[in-house]
């Protein structure tokens, strides 16, 4: 078992604590408390026992959280090494560390402030042997994980086209998020991956142990397993971590939840900060139920609601509150601001997605020039937040056409580039010869005259002797199994790996020079210097940037851990550009002006999310809408299109049900008269409330009329339905729209028409969903609003 006594982080854990009178004296001299509002101060000063800080968007939760840490330190209640503070991103951890340093003057000394994964890496390196690993284990990234799974799938004679490795990786990751080892996977999950999922999971875990490696999910899973099976280890950490703080608690998955609960079982001094209204990551394992049941998990918990918003105007907060109020599964809070009401949230409908992109482009240029009535805004102050990445194309095409600078957040990242992955593989091998996946990547990169047969010989030799591929290569060379030019080059590679490994251990402080030497001696730098393609100079520059990044780390292993944990090249771009990103990626960010396009049923809320998760999926989509609106500081514009090209096919769209939930007093409707029926609903409200908007959008309406597109059945259905459900109706008159148990107007046996699947017959009715046997497409389950009676479709030519 690992020894605890030699760890500096806990040397002073048992030292005496100051008296309450001393703490009070110290607290009185704490200037950081002066800048807090009443609720924030309550959250900061309630130090003992379980605390839930229910922090709405823009309410200063990071300030409250860091002040709480400063207060723990300032009152002498805990030393830096006795505080476990967990975040979800390295960016958040860095910000928290810098803020605590500014408040307390302690630049160093918070060894247990970091992400779940970063903290669990430190813990797991202490106790790796308890789960069959060595302390210098490797952390696999996604690419290595997929290559390993492909090998296992091939060995099991499974059709990888029908059952791809990426699917298996997702299944295993989901199991690990739920803290299931192969032996704990429920019987109900046994059918996964053609019934072989559990067996492959078990084989994958064994292979990881053989490689002395783990993936991201293992970092939590292994620590939960250790805590559950080694009470002495858990008890020691329960004593050491006197206070636990958790940021973004609503985003925790089951494994993270169990890990935290185990650590907090003793003293119960756990403070969780989060917002149930911003839980939007259910698709990757987050459980909103973790925060909803906090008071049941920790009886007597003190709940503090942070509701004063410092980011957005009154109208933006009012619009967001109207949408999120429709969710049943929430703890409830009402955001308010002492600032101005500002501009109402603008709502506009467009004929199609391209028109939407054109209009938004013109608005952005107007805002930039200051001709919209507001002060001029730089492009960096504006963002377009989309529900699905395919929506970006229309904006990119438009902005390229008009020369509007933009950036897309979420493109290929620095550490995922080929040359960087190759270089990192060399570094990983220099640190640990057990990394077979890294060896497979670079054994013939650059070319060393080793063909597939030579590589197979290395693998066979390694397997038959039960050693790593590096050792297998050594044995193959020494035994004369690989000869000629390839054998000589392989022998040189093995010798260099030995020397690099030895030098890294003996001269850890020269890791930057070592990295340069590894790239030079391996021939990799020369390979790109001799390459004559246009991409080569850029690749060389990237390699230089990689070596430069090492300067910020004490050793090569620390750098490799950093890259494995975050894979994030968050480079700040100085150029003035509009930001385009998904709503999920925008969480935690804020912009003076935000555009929210594509608010149409089926796109947002996502039809797939609703079909797969029902009401739970709809509520998460609504939380995503709330997140989108509350990213805006001063200006928020929501738009939707009557028609949209989705994956190459035109589809008629209905305005999102979330639009129905926007309170009219907070919304300025710019939809042109006639777009959704004419003279009523949104059009009527828009004309009366803002006559100027008729002029602003009349060209759009005229273009649509001139295009002679009003005769399509989709358009007629749209008009008919919009008359039944105008945007500006009061919420109480629209309950049918948001009722997930609504019944269909069709009956069994009716002949119907669907724009994509054609004609068919209604076989079953499940609420607002129909099971239809289509003449050509077979049986499908579709939402009733997307079909019309066959007779109505027959009347209108396409």
N, C-alpha and C positions, 0 to 999 in steps of 0.2 A: 504493500500500500504506500501511497505517496506520503512524504513527510510534510508536516505543516510548519514545523518550527523554524525552517530556514527561509521563510518568506518574509521579506521586508514589509510587504503591504499590511501585515497584521501584527507587527511587533508591539504596537502600543494598544492593542485591542482591549486588554484587561486593565488599563490604567484607570485610576479613580476619576470620577466625573465631578464637575463643580456643583456646589449646592444651588438650590433654587434661588436663593438671594443673590448669589454671584451671577446666575444666569439673568436675573431681572436687571441687575446693574449693567451687565454687558449689553443687553437688548436695548436699554434706554439710549445707549450711544450708537444706535444702528441707523445711519442716515438712509439706508435702502428702504426702510419701512415708510419713510415720509412720502414717497412717490406712489404709494399704493392706494387704490380705492377701498371702500369698506369690505367688499367681498374678497378682494385679493388679500387684504391684510388678515382676514379671518382664516383664509386658506394657508397663509404663511405661518401664522402663530399657533394653529392647532397642530401641534407636533406629534403628540402621542396617540396611538391607536389608529385604526383604519380611517382613511380620509378619501373621499371621492371628490375631486375638483372637476365639476361639470362645466367645462369651458367652451362657450360658444365661439363661433368664428370671429376673429379679430378682437377678442376680449383680453388680450395680454396674458395668455396662459404661460408663455415662456418666461415672461417677466416674473410672474407669480412663482413658477417652479424654481427658477434660479434664486429668487429671494428666499425661498423656503430652504434651499441648500445653504445659502449664506447665513440664514438664521440658525440653522442647526450647528454650523461651525462657530458663528459669532457668540452664541450662548454657551458654547462648550458642551452642548448636548451630545455631539458626536465629533470624532476626528475625521479628516478627509477619507482615510482608508476604511472607515466604518460605514460609509454611505454607498449604497448601490443605487446608481441612477441609470436607468435604461431608456434608450431612444430607439427609433427605427432607422434613422439615417446617420451617416457620418457627419453630414453637414449640420444636422441638429445637435449632435454631440459636440462638434467643434464650437458652435455658437454658444452652447450652454457652458462649456469650459471657459471660454473667453469672458462671458458675462459674470460667472462666479469669480474669476480672477479679478475682474474690474471691481466687483463689490467687496471682496475680502482681502485683496492684495496677494492671495496665494496663487502664484502662477502655476506651480506644480502641486502634486499631492492629491489628485483625484483619480486614483488608479482604477476605480471601478465605475467610472462614468463612460458609457459607450453604448454601442448597439448590442442587441441580443447576441448576435453572432460573434462580435468582437470579444465580448465578455466570456461567452461560452468557449471560445478558442483558448483563452487564458486558463480557464478552469479545466478544460479537457486535457491540455498539455500537462497539467499536474497529475491527472488521474487516468491517463490514456490506457495504462495497463489493465485497468478494471473493466475495459470493454475490448480487450484484445489488440490494442494498438501500442505503438511506441510513441514517445513524446515528440518526436520530430515528424509526425505524420503529415502527409500532403493533403491540401484541400482541393478537390477537383472542381473545375469550373464546368459550365454547361456543355461545352464542346467535348471535353474529356469524358464526361458522364455519358454522353450520347454514343461516343465511340466504344466505350466499355459495354454499354447495353446492346449495341449492334452485334458485338462479338458473342454475347450470351444468347441473343435471339438466333443468330446463325447456328450456334452450337446446338440449339434446341430444335433445329429444322422447322422454324416458324417462318411463314411468308412475311418478309419485312415490308412488303408493299401494302399488304392488308393490315398488318399489325406493326406499324413503324416504331422505332426506338423512342421518338419524341412522345408518342402516346404513352408508352410504358413509363417514361421518365415522369410524365405528369401524374400518372396513377400512383407511382411510388412516392412522389413528392407530397401528394395529397394524404397518403397514409402516414408519412412522417410528420406532417403538420398536425395530424390527430394523435401523435405520439404512439403509433402502433408499430411494434417490431413485427417481423414476419410471423412469429408465433402468436401475436395478438390480433392479427387481422381477422375481423368477424367472418363467420361462415357466409353471411349475406354478400360479402365482397368477393367470394371465391370464384365467381364467374368472370371476374375482370380479366381482360387480355386473353380472350378465348379459353378461360379456365386455367391458364398457366401463370397468371400474374403473381400469385403468392410464391410459387416455386421459383420464378425468376427473381423476385424480390430477395428471397433467401440466398439464391446463388450470387446475386449482385452484392449483398452485404458480405458474404464470405470472400468474394473477390476483392472487395475494398480492403478487408483485413489483410489479405495476402499482399496487397500493394502498399500496406501501411498508409491507407488513405481514407478520407471520408468526404461526403458531399455536404452542401449547406444544411440540408435537413438533418444530417447526423449530428451536427454541432449541438442542437437542442435535444434531439432524441437521446443521444448518448448521455448527456448530463441529467436528463429526467430519469433515465434508466439507473444511473449511478446513485442519484438521490433516493430513488425508490427501493434500491436493493442494498444500500450501504448506509445504515442509519447513522453511524459514527461520522461519516463524511458530511452528511446533511446537517447533523447537529452542530458540527464545528462551524459551518458557514452560517447557520442560523444565529450562532453567537456572534460571529464576526460582523455580519451585516446587520448593524443595529437599526438602521433606517433604510427603507426601500422606497424609491420614487420611480414611477413609470410614466413616460410620455406617450401620447396617442394610444391609450389603453383600448380604445374601440377597435383598433386594428390588430389586436393580438389573436393568434390562432390557438388551438387547444394545447399544443406542446408548450408554447410560451406561457399560456395561462397556468398550466400545471407546474411549470418550473417556478413561476412567481409564487403560487400558492404554497408550494413545498417550502420555499425559503422564508415565507412570512408566517408559517404556522406557529412559530415560537412566540415572538414578541408582538406580532400583529401590527407593527409600526410600518404600515404600507400606505403610501399616498399615490393614487392612480389619477392621472390627468387625462381627460379625453372628452369627446363630444359624440354622443350616440347619433346625432344628426349628420355626422360626417363619416360614418362607417360605410365605405364604398369599395372595400376590397374583399367581399365575400367570395368572389370568383377565384381568389388565390388563397383561400383558407381562413380569412379573418372571420371571427364570430362576434357579431354585435351583441349576442347574448351575454358575453363575458362582462361587459359594462352594465348591461341591464340588470343583471343579478348580483351586482357587487354587494348590495346591502344584505342579501341572503347569504352570500359567501362569508361576509364579515359582519356578523350581528353587532349592532351598536355603532355602525359606521357613521361618521359625520360627513354629510353631503353639503358642499358649498357650490352655489351656482354663480359662475361669472357671466353676467349678462350685459354689462356695459361695453358696447362695441366702440373701438377707436379707429376703425378702418373705413366704414361705409356710411353713406348718407341715410337719412331717415326713410326715403322712398325705397331705396335698395333693400334695406332691412325689412320693411313692410312687405315687399313683394316676396322675399325669401321666406318670411314667416307664414305667409298665406299658403305657399306651396307645401312646406314641411308639416304644417298643421294637419294635413290629410293623412299622415302616417299614424297608425295605431300603436306600433311598437316603439315607443320613445319615452324617455323620462320626463321630457317637457321643460322648456324654458322660453323666455321671451326676450330677445335682444332689443336693446334701446341705445340711442346715442344722444349725447348732449350737444351734438353738432347740428348743422342745418339739414333740412329735408332734401335740398338739392333738386336735381332734375328727376322727373318720374322715369321709371323703367320704360324704355321704348319697345313697342311691339309692332312688327311689320311682316306682312305676308308677301310672298313673291310668286311669280308664275312658275319658275323652275330654279334649280340649283345654280345655274350659270348666271341668271339674273340676280340671284341673292349675292353671288360673289362680286358681280359688277357694282351693285349698290354699296356693299360694304367697302369695296375699294375706293369708291368715290367719297364715302363718309370719312374714311381714314385720311384721305388727302385733304378734305375740308377741315378736319380736326387739326391736322398738322399745320395748315395755313392759318388756323384761328378764324375761319369764316363761318363756323357753325353757330356762332353766338357765344362760344366759350373761349377761354384763353387758349392759345396755341399749345398743342401737346406734341412732344417728340414721339417718334415711332416706337421707341422703347417703352413708352407708357401705355401702349395699346396691345391687346391680345385677342386672338380668335380661338375660342375653346370649343372643340368639336366632340361629339359623342363617339364617332368611329373614324379611324385614320383614313378611310377611303374618301371622306368628305374633304380632305385637304387638297385633293387634286384640283378641284375647281378654283380654289383660292390661289394655289401655286401657278396655275396656268394664267389666271387673270393678272396676278402681280408681276409675273415675268413679262406679260404683254405690255403693261403700262410702266414697267421699270420701277415698281415699288419694292424697296428692299425688305426682305423678310427672312426669318430663321424658323426652321422646323425643329422643335425639341423632340428628341426621341429617335434620331437617325443613328447610323452606325457609330459606335463609340471607339475611342482611341485604342483601348486594350483589346478590342475584338478584331483589329486589323491583322492581316496575315503575318506581316513582318514582325509585329509586336508579339504575337502568339508564338512564333518561332523562337524569338530571342528569349521570351519568358520560359520556354521549354528548356533551353540551355541552362538558364539560371536555376530552374527547379532541379535539374539533374546534378548540377554542381552542389546544391544543398543536400540532396538525398538521392542516392543511387537506386532506391526502391521504386522510383517514379517511372514505371514501365510505359505509361501513356506518353510521357514527355519524350522518352527514348524512341518510341515508335514514330513520333512526329519528326525528330531531327536526325535519325540514324542515316538517312540519305539526303539530308537537306543542309548544305548544298550537296550536289551529287558526289558520291564517293565510289561509284562503280559497283554498288550493291543492288542487285536485282531482287525480284520477289522471292526467288529461290534462296538467296543468301539470308534474307530476312526471316523466311520460314525456318531455316536451319538454326538461326539464333533463338527463335521462339521454341523450337523443339528441344534444343539443348537446355534452355532455361527450365522448361517444364519437367523434363526428365530428371533434372538435378535439384528441382525445388528451389531455384534461386531466381533473382531478378534478371531482367533482360540485359542489364549491364554486365552482370556476372556471366550470363549465358554467352554474351559476345566474347568475353575474355576466354571462356573455356573453348568456344568454337575456334578462336584464333590459335590458342595454345595447342589444340588438338589437330590443327591442320585441316579443319572442316571447311574453312573459307580461305581460299588462296588467291594469289595474283594481286592485282592492283587493289581490288576491293578488300582483300584480307589485310593488306598493309595499311590502307586508310582506316579500317576499322580498329586495328591495333593502336594506331596513333590516337584515335578518338578516345578509346578506353584509357590510355595512358594520360591523356589530357584531363579527362573527367576525374581520375584519381588525384592528379596534381591540383586541379581547381578546388576539389573538395577539401583537400588537406590545407591549402592556402587560406580558404575561407574560415576554417576553424582556427588556424594559427594567427591570421592577420585580419581579424574581423573589421578593424577600423579602416581598412583599405578597400571596402567593398565596391566603391564607385570605380576605382582603377581596375579592380578585378572584373567588373562587368564589361568594361571596355576591352580588357584583355581576352575575356571569354569570346566575345563577338569577333575579335580579330583573329585569334588563334584557331577558332573553329572554322574560319574561312567564310563566315556568314557576311561580315561587312564587305569583304572583297567580292563576294558573289554579287551583291547589289552594285558595287562600284564598277564591275565589268558588264553589268546589264545595260543594254542600250535602249530599252523601252522608255517611253515618256514618263512612266510612273516611278522609275528607279530613283531619281533625285529626291522625290517626295518621301519615298520609303527610307532613304538614308537619313533625311531630316527627322523622320519619326523615331528612328533608332537613337539619334542623338538626344532627342527629347526624352526618350525612355531612360537613358543613362543619367541625364540631368535630374530626372525625378527622384533618382536614388539618393541624391544629396540630402533629402529631407528625412532620411531614415537611418537608424543606427546600424542596421545590418541588412543583408540581402533577404534573409528569411522574413524579417519584419515587413519589408517591402512586398514580398510575394503574398503574405497574409493580407496586407492592405488591398492589393489588387484583387485577390480572390473574393474578399468580402464585399467590396463595393462595385468593382467594374464600372467606375464612374469617372469620366474625364471632364467633369463640370468646369470647362474653361469659360471664363467670362469674356464675352465679346463686347468690345468697346463701340462697335459700329451701331448706328441708330437704325434699328430694324423692328418691324412688326413681328410679334411672336405668334406662331401657329402651333398649337399643341392639343392633346386630348384632355378632356375634363379630368380623367384620372391623374394625368401627369401634373395638372395644375394645382392639386391640393397642396395647401401650405403657402401658395404664392398669392400675390396681389398686384393689381394694375389699376391705374387711374381710370382707364376705359376698357371695357370688356364687351366683345361681341359673342353671342351664343346662337349660332346658326343651327338649322336642321331640327327644330322642335316639332317633329311630326311623329304621330303614333306609328310604331313599328321601327322607327329609327331612334327616337328618344321619347318615351321609354323604348328600350330595345325589345323587339318581339322575341328574340331568342332568350333573353333574360326572363321575360314573363312566362314563356312556354316552359322553360326548364325549371323555374323556381316559383311560379305562381305569384301569390300575393307577396311572399318574401322577396322575390325578384323585383316586383313593382316598387316595393318600399325602398329597396336599395337604389333603384333608378331615381326615385324621388329625392333621396338623399344626395345623389349626384347632381340633380338640378339645383338643390339648395347650395351645394358646394360651388357650382358654377356662378350663381348669382352673387354669392358673398365674396367672390374674388374681386369684384368691382369696388373701387373706392368712390368714384364720382359719377361715372356714366356706364349704364348697362343697357345693351340692346339685344333683344330676343327676336329671332326671325324664323320663318318657316316657309316652305315652298309647296305649291299645289301639285307640282309634278317633280319627280327626281329620277335621275338615271342611277340605278343601283346595280352594280356589277354588270353593266352593259345593257340593262333593260329599263325602259321608262315605266315608272309606276306612279299612279295617282296617289296623293298623300292626303291624310287628314291631319289637321292641326293637333299637336300633342294634347293629351288630357291635362298635362301640367299647366298649359295655357289657361284652361278653364279655372284653375285654382289660383291664378294671379288676382289679387284684390284690385278692383277697378280704380279705387282711389289712388293707387300707387303706379298706375300704368297709363302711358300716353300711346294711343293706338294710331299707327300710321298706315294701316292697311288701306289700300285704295278702294274707293267705292266700287262695288261690283265684283271685286275679286272673288268673294265668297257669297255670291248671290245678289249683292247690290242693295244699298239703302237700309240695311238692318245689321244687327250684330256689330261686329268690329268695324265694318265700314261706316255704319250710322254713327257710332260713337266717335270714330275718328274724324268724321266730317264736322260734327258739332263741336267736339272738344278742341279741335285744332284745324280750322279751315285751311290754314297754310299747307297742311299735310296733303290736301287734295291736289294742290299744284305740284308738290314735291313728287308725288307718285302717279300723277295722271299719265305720264308718259309710259310707265310700266303697264297700266291698264290698257292704254291705246295699242301698245305693241302686242299685247296678248290678243286683243280684239282683231287687229289687222292680220294676225297670223292665222285667223280662221280656225282656231283650235277648240272653239266652244262646243263642237258637235261630237266630241269623243264621249263614249259612255262613262269613262272615268270622270270627266269634267261634270257631266250631268249628275252622277252619283254624289260628287263632291258638293255641288250646289244644293242638292236635295238634303244631304246630311247637314250641311252648314246651316240650312234654314231651321233644322230641328235643334241644332246645337250652336247658336251664335256665340262668339268669343266673349262678348260683353255681358252675357246674362249673369245674374247674381248666382253665387255658388249653390245656394239651396235649391235652385231650380234645375241643377245639373247633376244631381246625385246619381242619376242613371249612368252617366259617363264614367264615374270612378268606381261604380259598384262592380266588383269582380264576379259577382254571382248573377249578373244581369242575364235575362233569358233572351233567346233569339226570336225574331219574328217569323222564322221559317219553321216548317213542320216536317216530320219524317216523310220521305217520298217526293218532296218538292224537287223540281228540276231547277238547277241554278247555273250561273256562269261566273268563272273566276278569270281575271285578266291573264294570269300566267298558265293555269292548268286547263282552261277551257270549260266545256259543259260537263255536268255531272249530276248525281242524284244524292240528296241528303239521306244518310243511313242512320245516324245517331245524333242526338243533341245533348251537349254537356255545357249547361250555362250559356255563355256567349260563344262557345266553340262548337263547330259542326264537324262531324265525321262524314266526308263526302267520297263517294266512289265516282271518280272522274272517268270519262269515256276513254281517254288516252293516257292519263297520268296515273291511273289506279287510285287506291285509297289514300286520302290525305286528311289531316286534321287542320282546319283553318278557322280563323276568327270570323264570325258572321259578318262583320262590317266590310270584309273584303270580297264579298260575293253579292250578286244581285240575282233576281229571278231570271230564268232563261227567257221568259217572255219580254222582260224589260230590255235585255241585251239584244234580242232579235230585232227590236224596233229601231236600233241605232246602228248605222254602218260604222265600221272601224276605219 
